[in-house]
Amino acid sequence: MTNIGILGAGRVGTNLAGKLAAAGHHVTIGARSPEDPAARTTGLTPRIAFADQRTTARTTDIVINATPGDSSLERLIDLRTELYGKILVDVSNATHDAADGLPGDLCYPGSSLAEKLQAALPDTRVVKTLNTMLFMVMTAPDTLATPPTAYLSGDDNQAKRTVSDLLGDLGWQPERIEDLGDITTARATEAMILLVPHILRRHGFKPFAVSLAR
């Protein structure tokens, strides 16, 4: 059982919160303001609490970044003190919106949000994962006809092992977790977001993941 903080009260954050709480973890969802709609829903589950993002980062052991990727860097730099010494699990992709609201160009071409976060937060152990699928697959990988892959990127091997254990609580089998190496490998998985708008325009909002076939 771990105290897990999730920054972001949207579909990604609340989806992860529900599954992690069901696995026995104490979860706090951090939203930007007390007026966030999550404040009216998360109290229904005893293991899920609600707080502002600063309190969430300060009072939990592992923090998941589920904030919009194009503003994540600025938000998390502001939480540098609260994130000191902790594992930061980054599941976001940093893109500019296209005209139809779907993901567009990368915010950090030639780099990645995860790399920017690690450079800005040197005393925080950043692990990138779960950013190559629609949010519902994050917590239900077995629902896809083809077994999906969850990629890991990060400089700290112990942090990646801890995150792998959390992925297991979300339903991921060890053989479907692919450790790509250090944090620079996150630029490869973040670039996979460029496929997403084309798939969504052709097939609609149906669950899928960008996976490694063997």
Disulfide bonds with the S-S distance in Angstrom:
none
